[in-house]
Amino acid sequence: MLTSNTLLFLLLGIGLFGLIGIQLFFAIFHDRVVSAAGPQRALEALLVDIDSKRDLLRDVETELAERRKRLENIADIQAEYDATKRQLDELKLEWTLQDEKRAEIRKLTVEMETALAEKATVDADLATARLDLEAVQDRIVAAERMFAQIELMKTELAELERQITALREEKRALVDAEALLEEINRSLADSERELAHLDGRVEAARSELELVREQQVAERAAAVEARSELANVAAKLAAAQEQISSAERSVESLEDKRAALLAKLAHLEELAGDAADAGADPDISKQVDERLKELTLLPPVLSGLKEWKERAPENEADALKHVSDRLKASGLDYPDRVVRAFHTAMKVNETAQMAVLAGISGTGKSQLPRQYAAAMGIGFLQVPVQPRWDSPQDLMGFYNYIEKRFRPTDMARALYQLDFLNNPKSEFQDRMLMILLDEMNLARVEYYFSDFLSRLESRPSAKNVEKAELRKDAEIELEIPMPKGREAPRIFPGYNLLFAGTMNEDESTQSLSDKVVDRANVLRFAAPKKLKTATVSEKLPTPEALSAKRWSSWVRDSKAVEEKPLVQSSLNTMIELMSAFKRPFGHRLGKAIVAYVANYPLSDRGQVLHAPLADQVEMRLLPKLRGLEVHSFDEPFSKLRDFVARDLEDEALAQAIEDSRQAAQDGSGQFVWNGVIR
């Protein structure tokens, strides 16, 4: 028992001395912190001090950890104290029994109370140390805040240095400006001195001017005499110029005569050469064949068409079904209304000579004619138009006078082969061919196609094409010099030929002339509102040739619809509207509109009228309104929109007309038909 108490007191003493040492350490630490907090400390010393404080903080935290461990030991001492107290109670019980132990127990009690007092003192010291630690932490936070302020001051100092540099530059500029100002002042003083000198010279000049005026008065009299002489000289000069002009006109006349004589001489030489050739070779037909050798060659498009087997007879609805199926198999998505419109535009090639597919690039303008022709069994020839084209020779070919041979294009070869009227040897009497002028407005259409278009318009009706005297104006005479007694070959573009063209509208293209617009159905492909993707079939069916007779059987006479009340009233309304727009049209266009309506594919309910009439508003009338100032024609545009929506029952087209008009009002003010999305 006595040994345990002694050990307890020994441990308490050690703890007490440890606490005293810690207190002494913190006192020294506190003195160091206070002595190191001077406001005049240099920035580098402050940074070092902060680092040392952080090290001290880590040491204090280590010491606190040790003291916490010691506090845990104190808890063990408390447990021993409780055990000792229990023993004291036992001793008290013994004390009542044993008086000799009372003194010892009293002494032990005093020692325990002393130990408890020391414990309270240690707790008080520990609380004080905690307060000191919190103070140190507060100072560290303040130091870190001061460090942040120092960084901010560094940034401000750098900004001030930049401003000082800029001010120095301005100062140098001001110094230069002051020097320049002094130079200007010196120059101004020199100028003032020079001005005074000039004033003196002006006075002297005025004196001289007076003398000159006096001399001028004397010279005027002499000038009058000189003018009379000059008039005489001018009259002589005019007479001489008239003689020169007369001589120049005589020279020009002689040059024209010389050119005509040279041309006549060349022609005579050509005839002489032909006569020599004829004399050398009595077989004139052999010469003709040689000159037409390349014209008679089959173009690739007809070589392929020749291999197609003939399609079994079918009606028009089944043929259109083939077209729709092929378009879907090719991954193309055209509204049925567009396909029917293009088909009808091809059928009416007697009143409308071609179909033009217009719009921005990438909307399927070229693919529709190509796939339509393949599905129908019609040969397809694509003719890419070049920007340099400026004559019909670019379309048909030319005669090489050196080689004495005609150099035709594939189009000329195809036309020659399909003209069974002038070419009895033709193997394509019952075949159809579509010719597509791709990007036809890259060049001026009227330069290379106007004459050809006139030939198409001059064709007699399909019933009278065999009469040579009627089709003469429509035939194309090839510019090929022939031997004496032989006529140049002629080509008749018959109704087994279908013509279409594509037209991109951008800054690199030309607009269509009125002549082309009046003779074509213009299908405008609007930009899609959303893009679609479709699956392309791996293998498309081989085309089968369509009979030209079968095609002609689908063409219907206009008389079937021209007396219909809706057709008559719609035509009258169209005439009134176009007159209001200052774009009137004549009988040719009216006849073409009726033919289109009559040849529109029949539906299950029979003849359709509203859709083809709306198509003709879109394809024949709206392209003619290009360039109109819309603000000047608000009422006609409103009537046109109401006519299409109410009478023709085509709300989509009516809305598209309004959208194009609104776009013109918001833009340049000039109407441009942007198309309708079906």
Secondary structure, 3 states (H helix, E strand, C coil): CHHHHHHHHHHHHHHHHHHHHHHHHHHHHHHHHHHCCCCCCCHHHHHHHHHHHHHHHHHHHHHHHHHHHHHHHHHHHHHHHHHHHHHHHHHHHHHHHCHHHHHHHHHHHHHHHHHHHHHHHHHHHHHHHHHHHHHHHHHHHHHHHHHHHHHHHHHHHHHHHHHHHHHHHHHHHHHHHHHHHHHHHHHHHHHHHHHHHHHHHHHHHHHHHHHHHHHHHHHHHHHHHHHHHHHHHHHHHHHHHHHHHHHHHHHHHHHHHHHHHHHHHHHHHHHHHHHHHHHHCCCHHHHHHHHCCCCCCCCHHHHHHHHCCECCCCCHHHHHHHHHHHHHHCCCCCCHHHHHHHHHHHHCCCCCCEEEEEECCCCCCCHHHHHHHHHHCCEEEEEECCCCCCCCHHHHEEEECCCCEEEECHHHHHHHHHCCCCCCCCCCCCCCEEEEEECHHHCCHHHHCHHHHHHHHCCCCHHHCCCHHHHHHHCEECCCCCCCCCCCCEECCCCCEEEEEEEECCCCCCCCCHHHHHCEEEEEECCCCCCCCCCCCCCCCCCCECCHHHHHHHCCCHHHCCCCHHHHHHHHHHHHHHHHCCCCCCHHHHHHHHHHHHHCCCECCECCCHHHHHHHHHHHHHHHHCCCEHHHCHHHHHHHHHHHHHHCCCHHHHHHHHHHHHHHHHCCCECCCCCCCC
